[in-house]
Amino acid sequence: MKRVFAIALLLTFAFAALGMAQDVPNPDTIIYMSYGTLNSMDPAYVYDTDSGGLIFQVYENLFSWPYGTVDGNEKDIGYSLAEADLIPMLGTVVPTVNNGLVVRLPNGGVQYTVPIRQGVTFHEGGDLTAADVEYTFERGVLQDRRGGPQWMFYEAFSGYTYYGLYQLARDVLGNPDLSRADILELSAEDQALVYDAISGWVEVSADGGSVVFTLGADYPPFLGMLAHGASWGAILDKEWVVEQGGWDGEPGTWAAYYNPGGGTAAEASELYGVANGTGPYKLTLWDPGVERIYAAFDGYWREAPAIPNIVHRQVQEWTDRFLAFENMDADIVTVDPQYVPQVEVLDGVIVHKNLPSISMNPVMFFTTDLDLEGNDFVGSGEFAEDGIDSTFFNDVHVRRAFNYCFDHDLYIEESYGAVGGYKTHGPIPQAFEWAYNPDPELLWSVDLEAAEAEFRLANDGALWDTGFTFTIVYNEGNDARRAMAEMLEFNIESINPKFHIDLLGMPWTNQLDYLLTERMPLFIIGWIMDFPDPHNFAQPFLQSDGGGYAEWQGASMVALYAEHFDDLVAAGMATTDPAERQEIYYELSRLSHEYATHIYLPQVYGYRVAREYVQGWAFNPAYPDPYFYSIYKAYE
């Protein structure tokens, strides 16, 4: 009798264990829900995290960053962002001086030689070659869409001389007035001259098995720019791109592919809605604004992913994402910080807090010299209570007043309370402790009396009696940014009954297209590092001609940056002396505060929400999205 009971008990435990294993929902599929919409699938065009998330799954780069694991079972933040720790990916060796693959040239330039992995296949059947790598980077710098990521390569390859193709073309062709529009009309002969100027930047080695990058000067973060997670370094199949209608690689034919859609119409790129990488997942469906579906690639060169199917749904409303997560109809969801208390009480949910991050996200940007024609964001478009004129934010008193109207402490308390946040100034993140200016006077605090005083000075005293109306734009689904806009609206409208602010949630891809139009008076967006150096924040925020955010802020802000900031930004990369660099970045932050160039919003401490059965979830601040290749499902 005892023996029968013991067997029955063992069977009970066995069935219970089996039941636990069966409790893992959809064991062959990861269901991920986020808000936002895809802007493009073209790696050379993409410069936003939502689009970068797709490229991160489908494409691969020459190198990858080491990652830790933060999942349902552990918190290991043993990642690295040191170039010395880079791992070979489609390149087989990380170049160093010691292994002879980094050579310093007599003219001050630097050459990096990267051997390319053999036996790697693209999803559509092509074989990876060194020529594909060369084509990838040449196509990128020749496309050079306005507001895109190619400024980094221009800066590195040209030795800090250029930040965009139009600047290089002006010098090559001897035409200082050459515009972006003019480039589209270049003759085949002129195109060939410009191509000759960039053709030596990336070349296939004599033996055909490597790619040689030649930089005009020492550029310390260069290899990090090529690492996985950086969309602009994702490697393309040349023959496949040509089949999609892309540039054929000839010196005299590239201009038709320059700056597609003027940087405001992503669909103008031939790779807008198609993808073909070497990554572990192949894109099988894209329903714009709804979902994208991936399947494991059978011909992947490494071990197959543990989870063969990925479903990534775009769900703008938090309540819908929450219900799916609560019912285990979604494995991973985007949770804004104010909603963390709702999920951390759920059974089987782990919230990891105090994770490292390297970003300035979010930030409010002012636009000067607004384009008023057909502009729905400026009210009447006149200096009047029912609108604003084009120069509204040209006035530093207005920009200072707006800074005084944001209550950083209250926002942190109400929205970041569960995970924590902190006041900051910019543009240098606090993660760079040595470069972040600790002066507390650079931190704005809410002060409505000071704001009123600034408003009364604006427009030579006329703004206070006139009033204004305009619209703040944020990306729909991002409730944290909506709450920030609401706080600013409430405080400003409380100062003067003639001050009016409207709010508009806009699909992410639409907002991205609007950025270059100089129509949004004030917009909210963030910056996540391209490479781990303060320069990657100083340059896009404060340099007039570097292809970053500054160009989006209108002519007067561009002129301001040119006069007061450009030389300092350049000086920050012209020296390797830590003390000199520190002094430079301290001064840039001080000047940014003096001229109220932005509203540097409170930053949230890093966190991650995970179901306890989601295992192996890679962690590195450089990653734009979950790295599905690392994830498996199990109760451990």
C-alpha positions as CSV (number, residue, x, y, z in Angstrom):
1,M,0.0,0.0,0.0
2,K,2.8,2.4,0.9
3,R,4.6,1.5,-2.4
4,V,1.4,2.3,-4.4
5,F,1.0,5.6,-2.5
6,A,4.7,6.5,-3.2
7,I,4.3,5.8,-6.9
8,A,1.1,7.8,-7.0
9,L,2.9,10.7,-5.3
10,L,5.8,10.6,-7.8
11,L,3.3,10.6,-10.6
12,T,1.6,13.6,-9.1
13,F,4.9,15.5,-8.9
14,A,5.7,14.4,-12.5
15,F,2.4,15.6,-13.8
16,A,2.8,18.8,-11.8
17,A,6.2,19.4,-13.3
18,L,4.8,18.7,-16.7
19,G,2.0,21.1,-16.1
20,M,4.5,23.8,-15.2
21,A,6.4,23.3,-18.4
22,Q,3.1,23.5,-20.3
23,D,2.3,26.7,-18.5
24,V,4.9,28.6,-20.6
25,P,2.6,30.3,-23.2
26,N,3.3,30.0,-26.9
27,P,6.7,28.2,-26.3
28,D,7.7,28.7,-30.0
29,T,6.7,32.4,-30.2
30,I,7.7,35.6,-28.6
31,I,4.9,38.2,-28.6
32,Y,6.2,41.7,-28.1
33,M,4.0,44.8,-27.9
34,S,5.3,48.4,-28.1
35,Y,4.0,51.7,-29.3
36,G,5.5,53.7,-32.1
37,T,5.6,53.0,-35.8
38,L,8.3,52.0,-38.2
39,N,9.8,54.8,-40.3
40,S,11.9,52.8,-42.7
41,M,13.8,49.5,-43.2
42,D,16.7,51.1,-45.1
43,P,19.7,50.8,-42.8
44,A,21.4,53.9,-44.3
45,Y,18.3,56.0,-43.9
46,V,17.1,54.9,-40.4
47,Y,17.9,57.0,-37.4
48,D,15.2,56.1,-34.9
49,T,14.9,53.4,-32.4
50,D,11.7,51.8,-33.6
51,S,13.1,51.3,-37.1
52,G,16.4,50.3,-35.6
53,G,14.7,47.5,-33.7
54,L,13.8,45.8,-36.9
55,I,17.2,46.2,-38.4
56,F,18.7,44.8,-35.2
57,Q,16.9,41.5,-35.7
58,V,17.2,41.1,-39.4
59,Y,20.7,42.5,-40.2
60,E,24.1,42.1,-38.7
61,N,27.2,44.3,-38.5
62,L,31.0,43.7,-38.6
63,F,31.2,43.5,-34.8
64,S,29.0,43.2,-31.7
65,W,29.0,44.5,-28.2
66,P,29.3,42.0,-25.2
67,Y,26.1,41.9,-23.3
68,G,24.8,40.9,-19.9
69,T,21.5,39.2,-19.0
70,V,18.5,40.9,-17.4
71,D,15.6,38.5,-17.5
72,G,13.0,36.7,-15.4
73,N,15.7,35.0,-13.4
74,E,18.8,37.2,-13.1
75,K,20.3,40.7,-13.3
76,D,23.7,40.5,-14.8
77,I,24.8,43.8,-16.2
78,G,28.2,42.5,-17.3
79,Y,28.0,44.2,-20.6
80,S,30.8,46.4,-22.2
81,L,30.9,49.4,-24.4
82,A,34.7,49.4,-24.6
83,E,36.1,49.0,-28.1
84,A,38.7,46.6,-26.7
85,D,35.9,44.2,-25.9
86,L,34.2,44.2,-29.2
87,I,33.3,40.7,-30.6
88,P,33.7,39.7,-34.2
89,M,30.4,39.2,-36.1
90,L,30.5,39.5,-39.9
91,G,34.1,40.6,-39.5
92,T,36.3,37.7,-38.2
93,V,38.8,39.8,-36.3
94,V,38.5,43.1,-34.4
95,P,41.4,45.3,-35.7
96,T,44.0,46.5,-33.2
97,V,47.5,48.0,-33.5
98,N,48.9,44.9,-31.9
99,N,47.4,42.5,-34.5
100,G,48.6,44.7,-37.3
101,L,45.1,45.6,-38.6
102,V,45.3,49.2,-37.5
103,V,47.9,51.3,-39.2
104,R,48.6,55.0,-38.6
105,L,49.5,56.8,-41.8
106,P,52.1,59.5,-42.3
107,N,49.5,62.1,-43.1
108,G,47.8,61.6,-39.8
109,G,45.1,59.2,-41.1
110,V,44.3,55.7,-39.8
111,Q,43.6,52.5,-41.7
112,Y,41.5,49.7,-40.3
113,T,41.5,46.3,-42.1
114,V,38.6,43.9,-41.3
115,P,38.7,40.4,-42.6
116,I,35.2,39.4,-43.8
117,R,33.6,36.1,-42.7
118,Q,33.1,33.5,-45.4
119,G,30.2,31.1,-45.7
120,V,27.5,33.6,-44.6
121,T,24.3,33.8,-46.6
122,F,21.7,36.5,-46.9
123,H,18.0,35.7,-46.4
124,E,17.3,35.9,-50.1
125,G,20.2,33.6,-51.0
126,G,23.2,35.8,-51.8
127,D,26.6,35.1,-50.3
128,L,28.3,37.7,-48.1
129,T,31.5,39.2,-49.7
130,A,33.9,42.0,-49.0
131,A,32.4,43.8,-52.0
132,D,29.0,43.8,-50.2
133,V,30.6,45.5,-47.2
134,E,32.3,48.2,-49.4
135,Y,29.0,48.8,-51.2
136,T,27.1,49.1,-48.0
137,F,29.2,52.0,-46.7
138,E,29.6,53.7,-50.1
139,R,25.8,53.6,-50.7
140,G,25.3,55.1,-47.2
141,V,27.6,58.1,-47.6
142,L,26.3,58.8,-51.1
143,Q,22.6,58.5,-50.0
144,D,23.3,60.8,-47.1
145,R,19.7,61.7,-46.3
146,R,19.2,64.9,-44.5
147,G,18.7,64.3,-40.8
148,G,20.2,60.8,-41.1
149,P,23.2,59.1,-39.5
150,Q,25.8,59.5,-42.2
151,W,27.4,62.5,-40.6
152,M,29.4,60.2,-38.4
153,F,31.1,58.6,-41.4
154,Y,31.8,61.9,-43.0
155,E,33.4,63.2,-39.8
156,A,35.5,60.2,-39.5
157,F,36.5,59.6,-43.1
158,S,37.2,63.2,-43.9
159,G,39.2,63.9,-40.7
160,Y,36.5,66.3,-39.3
161,T,36.4,68.3,-42.5
162,Y,32.9,67.4,-43.7
163,Y,29.6,66.3,-42.1
164,G,27.6,65.8,-45.3
165,L,27.9,65.1,-49.0
166,Y,26.9,68.5,-50.1
167,Q,29.9,70.0,-48.2
168,L,32.3,67.6,-49.8
169,A,30.7,68.1,-53.3
170,R,31.1,71.9,-53.0
171,D,34.9,71.6,-52.5
172,V,35.3,68.8,-55.1
173,L,33.4,70.7,-57.8
174,G,34.6,74.2,-56.8
175,N,31.0,75.5,-56.2
176,P,30.5,77.0,-52.7
177,D,26.9,77.6,-53.5
178,L,26.0,74.1,-54.4
179,S,22.8,73.0,-52.6
180,R,21.3,69.6,-51.8
181,A,18.8,70.1,-54.6
182,D,21.6,70.9,-57.0
183,I,23.2,67.5,-56.3
184,L,20.2,65.7,-57.8
185,E,21.0,67.4,-61.1
186,L,24.8,66.7,-61.3
187,S,26.1,65.4,-64.6
188,A,27.5,61.9,-64.7
189,E,31.0,63.4,-65.0
190,D,30.5,65.5,-61.8
191,Q,29.1,62.5,-60.0
192,A,32.2,60.5,-60.9
193,L,34.4,63.3,-59.5
194,V,32.5,63.3,-56.2
195,Y,32.6,59.5,-56.1
196,D,36.4,59.5,-56.7
197,A,36.7,61.7,-53.5
198,I,34.9,59.1,-51.4
199,S,36.0,55.9,-53.1
200,G,39.2,55.5,-51.1
201,W,37.3,55.6,-47.8
202,V,36.2,51.9,-48.0
203,E,37.9,49.5,-50.3
204,V,38.2,45.8,-50.8
205,S,41.7,44.5,-50.0
206,A,44.0,43.1,-52.8
207,D,43.2,39.5,-51.8
208,G,39.5,40.2,-51.9
209,G,38.8,38.8,-48.4
210,S,39.0,42.0,-46.3
211,V,37.7,45.6,-46.3
212,V,40.0,48.5,-45.6
213,F,38.6,51.7,-44.0
214,T,40.8,54.8,-44.3
215,L,40.1,57.7,-41.9
216,G,41.4,61.2,-42.4
217,A,42.4,61.5,-38.8
218,D,42.3,59.5,-35.6
219,Y,38.6,58.9,-34.6
220,P,38.6,56.9,-31.4
221,P,34.9,55.7,-31.5
222,F,35.1,54.4,-35.1
223,L,34.9,50.7,-34.5
224,G,32.0,51.2,-32.1
225,M,30.1,52.9,-34.9
226,L,30.3,49.6,-36.8
227,A,28.9,47.4,-34.0
228,H,25.5,45.6,-34.0
229,G,22.8,47.9,-32.8
230,A,24.0,50.7,-35.1
231,S,21.7,50.5,-38.1
232,W,24.0,52.5,-40.4
233,G,26.6,49.7,-40.1
234,A,24.2,46.9,-41.0
235,I,25.6,45.0,-44.0
236,L,23.6,44.8,-47.3
237,D,23.7,42.4,-50.2
238,K,24.7,44.6,-53.2
239,E,23.1,42.5,-55.9
240,W,19.8,42.4,-54.0
241,V,19.7,46.2,-53.5
242,V,20.3,46.7,-57.2
243,E,17.4,44.3,-57.9
244,Q,15.2,46.5,-55.7
245,G,16.0,49.4,-57.9
246,G,18.9,50.8,-55.9
247,W,22.2,52.3,-56.9
248,D,24.2,50.0,-59.3
249,G,27.6,51.0,-57.8
250,E,28.8,52.9,-60.8
251,P,30.6,56.3,-60.1
252,G,28.3,58.3,-62.4
253,T,24.9,57.1,-61.3
254,W,24.5,57.7,-57.6
255,A,22.8,61.2,-57.5
256,A,19.4,59.8,-58.2
257,Y,19.5,58.1,-54.8
258,Y,20.8,61.1,-52.8
259,N,18.7,62.3,-49.9
260,P,15.6,60.3,-50.8
261,G,12.4,62.2,-50.3
262,G,14.4,65.2,-49.1
263,G,14.7,63.4,-45.7
264,T,11.0,63.9,-45.1
265,A,9.5,61.0,-47.1
266,A,11.0,57.7,-46.0
267,E,9.1,55.8,-48.6
268,A,11.3,57.4,-51.4
269,S,14.0,54.9,-50.5
270,E,14.0,51.7,-52.5
271,L,14.5,49.8,-49.2
272,Y,11.7,51.5,-47.4
273,G,9.6,48.4,-46.9
274,V,11.9,45.4,-47.7
275,A,14.7,43.8,-45.7
276,N,17.3,41.2,-46.5
277,G,20.0,40.6,-43.9
278,T,22.2,37.9,-42.5
279,G,20.6,37.9,-39.1
280,P,18.9,35.0,-37.2
281,Y,15.5,36.2,-38.1
282,K,13.9,36.9,-41.5
283,L,11.1,39.4,-41.9
284,T,8.0,37.5,-43.2
285,L,5.2,40.2,-42.7
286,W,5.0,43.9,-42.2
287,D,1.6,45.4,-41.7
288,P,2.4,49.1,-41.2
289,G,1.3,50.5,-37.9
290,V,0.0,47.1,-36.8
291,E,2.6,44.3,-36.6
292,R,5.7,42.8,-38.1
293,I,6.4,39.1,-38.0
294,Y,9.8,37.3,-38.1
295,A,10.7,33.7,-38.6
296,A,14.0,32.0,-37.8
297,F,16.3,31.9,-40.8
298,D,17.1,28.3,-41.7
299,G,20.5,29.3,-43.3
300,Y,21.8,31.2,-40.3
301,W,25.6,30.9,-39.9
302,R,25.5,30.6,-36.1
303,E,23.3,28.3,-33.9
304,A,19.6,28.6,-34.6
305,P,17.6,30.9,-32.2
306,A,15.8,29.1,-29.4
307,I,12.5,30.8,-30.3
308,P,11.6,30.3,-34.0
309,N,8.8,32.9,-34.3
310,I,8.6,36.6,-33.3
311,V,5.4,38.7,-33.4
312,H,6.0,42.4,-32.8
313,R,2.7,44.3,-32.5
314,Q,2.3,48.1,-32.4
315,V,-0.2,48.8,-29.7
316,Q,-0.6,52.5,-28.9
317,E,-2.9,52.4,-25.8
318,W,-1.3,51.3,-22.5
319,T,-4.6,49.7,-21.3
320,D,-4.5,47.3,-24.3
321,R,-0.8,46.4,-23.7
322,F,-1.4,46.0,-20.0
323,L,-4.4,43.6,-20.5
324,A,-2.4,41.5,-22.9
325,F,0.6,41.4,-20.5
326,E,-1.6,40.6,-17.5
327,N,-3.3,37.7,-19.4
328,M,0.0,36.4,-20.8
329,D,-1.1,37.2,-24.3
330,A,2.2,39.1,-24.6
331,D,5.6,38.1,-23.3
332,I,7.3,41.6,-23.5
333,V,5.6,45.0,-23.5
334,T,6.7,48.6,-23.4
335,V,5.9,50.0,-20.0
336,D,6.3,53.7,-19.5
337,P,7.6,54.5,-16.0
338,Q,4.3,55.8,-14.6
339,Y,2.7,52.4,-15.3
340,V,5.4,50.3,-13.6
341,P,3.3,50.1,-10.3
342,Q,0.6,48.4,-12.2
343,V,2.8,45.6,-13.5
344,E,5.1,45.0,-10.6
345,V,2.2,43.6,-8.5
346,L,1.3,41.0,-11.1
347,D,2.2,37.4,-10.3
348,G,5.2,36.1,-12.3
349,V,6.5,39.6,-13.2
350,I,10.0,40.8,-12.3
351,V,10.9,44.5,-12.5
352,H,14.7,45.2,-12.6
353,K,15.6,48.8,-11.6
354,N,18.7,51.0,-11.6
355,L,19.9,49.7,-14.9
356,P,22.6,51.8,-16.7
357,S,21.6,53.9,-19.7
358,I,23.5,56.4,-21.9
359,S,20.9,58.7,-23.4
360,M,19.3,62.1,-23.3
361,N,15.7,61.0,-23.6
362,P,13.5,62.9,-23.8
363,V,14.3,66.5,-24.6
364,M,12.1,69.4,-25.8
365,F,13.4,71.3,-28.8
366,F,12.6,74.8,-29.9
367,T,12.2,75.7,-33.6
368,T,13.1,79.1,-34.8
369,D,12.2,80.8,-38.1
370,L,9.2,78.6,-38.5
371,D,7.8,77.7,-41.9
372,L,4.3,79.2,-41.7
373,E,2.9,78.1,-45.1
374,G,0.1,75.5,-44.5
375,N,1.3,75.1,-40.9
376,D,-1.4,73.7,-38.6
377,F,0.8,74.1,-35.5
378,V,1.0,77.9,-35.3
379,G,-2.6,79.0,-35.0
380,S,-3.2,82.0,-37.2
381,G,0.6,82.2,-38.0
382,E,0.6,85.8,-36.8
383,F,1.9,87.7,-33.7
384,A,-1.5,87.6,-32.0
385,E,-3.3,85.8,-29.2
386,D,-4.6,83.2,-31.6
387,G,-1.2,82.3,-33.1
388,I,2.5,82.8,-33.2
389,D,4.7,84.2,-35.9
390,S,7.8,82.6,-37.4
391,T,10.2,84.1,-34.8
392,F,8.4,83.1,-31.6
393,F,11.2,81.0,-30.3
394,N,14.0,83.2,-31.7
395,D,13.7,85.2,-28.5
396,V,15.8,83.8,-25.7
397,H,13.4,85.3,-23.2
398,V,10.7,83.0,-24.5
399,R,13.0,80.0,-24.3
400,R,14.0,80.8,-20.8
401,A,10.4,81.4,-19.7
402,F,9.4,77.9,-21.0
403,N,12.3,76.4,-19.1
404,Y,11.1,78.0,-15.9
405,C,7.6,76.5,-16.5
406,F,8.5,72.9,-16.3
407,D,8.3,71.3,-12.8
408,H,11.0,68.7,-12.9
409,D,10.7,67.6,-9.2
410,L,6.9,67.2,-9.4
411,Y,7.2,65.2,-12.7
412,I,9.8,62.9,-11.2
413,E,7.6,62.3,-8.1
414,E,4.4,61.7,-10.1
415,S,5.7,59.8,-13.1
416,Y,9.1,58.3,-12.2
417,G,8.3,57.5,-8.6
418,A,8.3,53.7,-9.0
419,V,11.6,53.5,-10.8
420,G,13.2,56.8,-9.9
421,G,14.5,59.7,-12.0
422,Y,16.7,62.7,-11.8
423,K,17.0,66.3,-12.9
424,T,19.7,67.0,-15.4
425,H,21.0,69.6,-17.8
426,G,22.5,68.9,-21.2
427,P,23.6,67.9,-23.6
428,I,26.1,65.6,-21.9
429,P,24.5,62.7,-20.0
430,Q,25.4,62.1,-16.4
431,A,26.7,58.7,-17.4
432,F,29.8,60.5,-18.5
433,E,30.7,61.6,-15.0
434,W,34.0,63.2,-16.1
435,A,32.3,65.3,-18.8
436,Y,29.1,66.3,-17.0
437,N,29.2,69.7,-15.4
438,P,28.2,69.4,-11.7
439,D,27.3,73.0,-11.3
440,P,23.8,73.0,-9.8
441,E,23.1,76.5,-11.3
442,L,22.8,74.8,-14.7
443,L,19.7,72.9,-13.5
444,W,16.4,74.6,-14.3
445,S,13.7,74.6,-11.6
446,V,10.1,75.6,-11.8
447,D,9.7,79.3,-11.0
448,L,6.6,80.9,-12.4
449,E,7.5,84.4,-11.2
450,A,10.8,84.2,-13.1
451,A,8.9,82.8,-16.1
452,E,6.5,85.8,-16.0
453,A,9.5,88.2,-15.8
454,E,11.0,86.6,-18.9
455,F,7.7,86.6,-20.8
456,R,7.3,90.3,-20.0
457,L,10.8,91.0,-21.6
458,A,10.0,89.0,-24.8
459,N,9.4,90.8,-28.0
460,D,10.4,94.1,-26.4
461,G,7.6,93.7,-23.9
462,A,4.9,93.1,-26.4
463,L,4.3,89.4,-26.0
464,W,2.8,89.7,-22.5
465,D,-0.1,91.9,-23.6
466,T,-0.5,90.1,-27.0
467,G,-0.5,86.4,-26.0
468,F,0.0,83.4,-28.2
469,T,-1.4,80.0,-29.4
470,F,0.5,77.1,-30.8
471,T,0.6,73.3,-30.7
472,I,3.1,71.0,-29.0
473,V,3.6,67.7,-30.9
474,Y,4.5,64.4,-29.2
475,N,4.5,60.8,-30.5
476,E,1.2,59.1,-29.9
477,G,1.3,56.2,-27.4
478,N,4.1,57.8,-25.5
479,D,2.2,58.8,-22.4
480,A,5.3,60.0,-20.6
481,R,5.9,62.6,-23.2
482,R,2.2,63.5,-23.3
483,A,2.3,64.1,-19.5
484,M,5.4,66.3,-19.9
485,A,3.6,68.4,-22.6
486,E,0.5,68.6,-20.3
487,M,2.6,69.9,-17.4
488,L,4.2,72.6,-19.5
489,E,0.8,73.6,-21.0
490,F,-0.8,73.9,-17.5
491,N,1.9,76.0,-16.0
492,I,2.2,78.4,-19.0
493,E,-1.5,78.9,-19.3
494,S,-1.8,79.6,-15.5
495,I,0.6,82.6,-15.9
496,N,-1.5,84.6,-18.4
497,P,-5.0,83.9,-19.7
498,K,-3.8,85.0,-23.1
499,F,-1.3,82.2,-23.3
500,H,-2.7,79.1,-25.1
501,I,-1.1,75.7,-25.9
502,D,-2.7,72.8,-27.7
503,L,-1.3,69.3,-27.7
504,L,-1.3,66.8,-30.5
505,G,-0.3,63.1,-30.5
506,M,1.1,62.1,-33.9
507,P,2.2,58.7,-35.3
508,W,5.9,58.4,-34.8
509,T,6.8,58.0,-38.4
510,N,4.8,61.2,-39.2
511,Q,6.6,63.1,-36.5
512,L,10.0,62.0,-37.9
513,D,9.1,63.2,-41.3
514,Y,8.0,66.6,-39.9
515,L,11.3,67.1,-38.1
516,L,13.1,68.6,-41.1
517,T,10.2,70.8,-42.2
518,E,10.7,73.5,-39.5
519,R,7.0,73.5,-38.8
520,M,6.7,72.2,-35.3
521,P,7.3,75.1,-32.9
522,L,8.2,72.7,-30.0
523,F,8.7,69.0,-30.3
524,I,9.7,66.2,-27.9
525,I,12.2,63.6,-29.0
526,G,15.2,61.8,-27.4
527,W,18.8,60.8,-28.3
528,I,20.3,57.4,-27.5
529,M,24.0,57.1,-28.1
530,D,25.4,56.1,-31.4
531,F,28.8,55.5,-29.7
532,P,29.9,55.9,-26.1
533,D,31.5,59.3,-26.1
534,P,30.3,62.8,-25.0
535,H,31.0,64.0,-28.6
536,N,28.0,61.9,-29.7
537,F,25.8,64.3,-27.6
538,A,27.6,67.6,-28.1
539,Q,27.7,67.2,-31.9
540,P,24.0,66.4,-32.6
541,F,22.6,68.9,-30.1
542,L,24.9,71.9,-30.5
543,Q,26.8,71.8,-33.8
544,S,25.3,73.9,-36.6
545,D,26.3,71.9,-39.7
546,G,26.8,68.4,-38.3
547,G,23.6,66.8,-39.6
548,G,22.1,66.5,-36.1
549,Y,19.2,68.1,-34.3
550,A,20.6,71.6,-34.6
551,E,19.7,71.8,-38.2
552,W,16.1,71.0,-37.4
553,Q,15.8,74.0,-35.1
554,G,15.7,76.7,-37.8
555,A,18.1,79.3,-39.2
556,S,18.5,81.4,-36.0
557,M,19.4,78.4,-33.8
558,V,21.8,77.2,-36.5
559,A,23.4,80.7,-36.5
560,L,23.6,80.7,-32.7
561,Y,25.4,77.3,-32.7
562,A,27.8,78.4,-35.4
563,E,28.8,81.5,-33.4
564,H,29.1,80.1,-29.9
565,F,29.3,76.3,-30.1
566,D,30.9,74.9,-33.2
567,D,34.5,75.6,-32.3
568,L,34.1,74.1,-28.9
569,V,32.4,70.9,-30.3
570,A,35.3,70.5,-32.7
571,A,37.8,71.1,-30.0
572,G,36.3,68.3,-27.9
573,M,37.5,65.8,-30.5
574,A,40.7,67.5,-31.4
575,T,42.4,66.5,-28.1
576,T,42.7,63.3,-26.2
577,D,43.7,65.0,-23.0
578,P,40.9,64.3,-20.4
579,A,41.3,67.5,-18.5
580,E,41.0,69.6,-21.7
581,R,38.0,67.6,-22.9
582,Q,36.3,68.1,-19.5
583,E,36.8,71.8,-19.6
584,I,35.3,71.9,-23.1
585,Y,32.2,69.9,-22.3
586,Y,31.7,71.9,-19.1
587,E,31.6,75.1,-21.1
588,L,29.3,73.7,-23.7
589,S,26.8,72.8,-21.0
590,R,27.1,76.3,-19.5
591,L,26.5,78.0,-22.8
592,S,23.5,75.7,-23.6
593,H,22.0,76.9,-20.3
594,E,22.8,80.5,-20.9
595,Y,21.0,80.5,-24.3
596,A,18.3,78.1,-23.2
597,T,18.8,76.0,-26.3
598,H,16.5,73.2,-25.1
599,I,14.4,72.0,-22.2
600,Y,16.4,69.1,-20.8
601,L,13.7,67.0,-19.2
602,P,14.0,64.7,-16.2
603,Q,15.7,61.4,-17.0
604,V,14.4,58.1,-15.7
605,Y,16.7,55.5,-14.2
606,G,17.0,52.4,-16.4
607,Y,14.5,49.6,-15.7
608,R,13.2,46.4,-17.4
609,V,9.9,44.6,-16.9
610,A,10.2,40.8,-17.5
611,R,7.9,37.8,-17.2
612,E,9.6,35.2,-15.1
613,Y,9.7,32.7,-17.9
614,V,11.5,35.1,-20.3
615,Q,15.1,34.0,-20.0
616,G,18.4,35.0,-21.6
617,W,17.2,38.6,-22.4
618,A,20.4,40.4,-23.4
619,F,21.3,43.7,-21.8
620,N,23.4,46.5,-23.3
621,P,22.5,50.2,-23.4
622,A,23.5,50.2,-27.1
623,Y,20.7,47.9,-28.1
624,P,17.6,49.6,-29.6
625,D,15.2,46.7,-28.8
626,P,15.1,43.3,-27.2
627,Y,17.6,41.0,-28.9
628,F,15.3,38.1,-29.6
629,Y,18.2,35.8,-30.6
630,S,19.3,35.7,-27.0
631,I,15.9,34.9,-25.5
632,Y,14.3,31.5,-24.6
633,K,11.2,30.6,-22.5
634,A,11.5,28.5,-19.4
635,Y,10.7,28.5,-15.7
636,E,14.1,28.3,-13.9
